[in-house]
Amino acid sequence: MQIFDDRYKITFFPLLLGVIGSNVLIVNIMGSFILGIFSVLLVNWNLDQRYSFLIAIGFCGSLTTMSSLALENIVMIENKQILNVMVNTVANVGFSFLTLYGGRISITQLLQ
């Protein structure tokens, strides 16, 4: 199925340290940073809750690639690369947390 094949091509790009899918990591970091910024703007600008759903679930949810991360990890598990699964998961989740927090701090500093 062409749509399925195109959707997951992002997982076939260069690896960082031979383990982490660089494009998946970059997209997850970008989406987390955007969500961090918006989470502060939502409160500061007293925006309607609908905008939160639009940005958080709609835009950031479709931008980030949790399904691609899961597919990468399943392929590594099938290839018995358990340490790589752990490194990939920790990197994606860890950097996503850090960049979301970084986005919140950045926009808070800009608004002061």
C-alpha positions as CSV (number, residue, x, y, z in Angstrom):
1,M,0.0,0.0,0.0
2,Q,1.6,3.3,-1.2
3,I,0.3,5.5,1.6
4,F,1.7,3.2,4.3
5,D,5.1,2.9,2.6
6,D,5.4,6.7,2.2
7,R,4.3,7.4,5.8
8,Y,7.2,5.2,7.3
9,K,10.0,6.2,4.9
10,I,11.2,8.6,7.5
11,T,12.5,5.6,9.4
12,F,15.0,4.8,6.6
13,F,17.1,7.9,7.0
14,P,20.6,8.2,8.5
15,L,21.3,7.0,12.1
16,L,23.0,8.9,14.8
17,L,25.6,6.8,16.6
18,G,24.4,3.9,14.4
19,V,21.3,3.5,16.6
20,I,18.9,6.5,16.7
21,G,16.9,7.4,13.6
22,S,17.9,11.0,13.1
23,N,14.8,12.2,11.3
24,V,12.4,10.7,13.8
25,L,14.4,12.3,16.6
26,I,14.5,15.7,14.9
27,V,10.7,15.7,14.2
28,N,9.9,14.6,17.8
29,I,12.2,17.4,19.2
30,M,10.6,20.0,16.9
31,G,7.1,19.0,17.9
32,S,7.9,19.0,21.6
33,F,9.5,22.5,21.4
34,I,6.5,23.9,19.6
35,L,4.1,22.3,22.1
36,G,6.2,23.8,25.0
37,I,5.9,27.3,23.5
38,F,2.2,27.0,22.9
39,S,1.5,25.6,26.4
40,V,2.8,28.9,27.8
41,L,1.1,31.1,25.2
42,L,-2.2,29.4,25.9
43,V,-2.1,30.5,29.5
44,N,-0.5,34.0,29.0
45,W,-2.9,35.0,26.2
46,N,-5.9,33.4,27.9
47,L,-6.8,31.5,24.7
48,D,-9.9,29.3,24.4
49,Q,-9.3,25.6,25.2
50,R,-10.2,24.7,21.6
51,Y,-6.9,26.2,20.4
52,S,-5.1,24.0,22.8
53,F,-6.7,21.0,21.1
54,L,-5.9,22.4,17.6
55,I,-2.2,22.9,18.3
56,A,-1.5,20.1,20.8
57,I,-3.5,17.3,19.4
58,G,-3.9,18.4,15.8
59,F,-0.6,20.0,14.7
60,C,1.9,18.6,17.2
61,G,0.2,15.3,17.4
62,S,0.4,14.8,13.6
63,L,3.9,16.3,13.4
64,T,5.6,14.1,15.9
65,T,6.2,10.5,14.9
66,M,5.5,8.2,17.8
67,S,4.4,5.5,15.4
68,S,7.7,5.7,13.5
69,L,9.6,5.4,16.8
70,A,7.5,2.4,17.7
71,L,8.2,0.8,14.3
72,E,12.0,1.5,14.6
73,N,12.0,-0.2,18.0
74,I,10.0,-3.2,16.8
75,V,12.4,-3.7,13.9
76,M,15.3,-3.5,16.4
77,I,13.6,-6.0,18.7
78,E,13.1,-8.4,15.9
79,N,16.8,-8.1,15.1
80,K,17.6,-8.7,18.8
81,Q,19.1,-5.2,19.2
82,I,17.7,-4.6,22.7
83,L,20.4,-2.1,23.8
84,N,19.7,-0.1,20.7
85,V,15.9,-0.1,21.5
86,M,16.7,1.3,25.0
87,V,19.1,4.0,23.6
88,N,16.6,5.0,20.9
89,T,13.7,5.2,23.3
90,V,15.6,7.1,26.0
91,A,17.0,9.6,23.4
92,N,13.6,10.3,21.8
93,V,11.6,10.5,25.0
94,G,14.4,12.3,26.9
95,F,15.1,14.9,24.3
96,S,11.3,15.4,23.8
97,F,10.9,16.2,27.5
98,L,14.0,18.5,27.5
99,T,12.9,20.5,24.4
100,L,9.3,20.8,25.6
101,Y,10.7,22.3,28.8
102,G,13.1,24.4,26.8
103,G,10.3,25.8,24.7
104,R,8.4,26.7,27.8
105,I,11.4,28.5,29.3
106,S,12.3,30.3,26.0
107,I,8.8,31.7,25.5
108,T,8.5,32.7,29.2
109,Q,11.7,34.6,28.9
110,L,10.6,36.3,25.7
111,L,7.3,37.4,27.2
112,Q,8.9,39.0,30.3
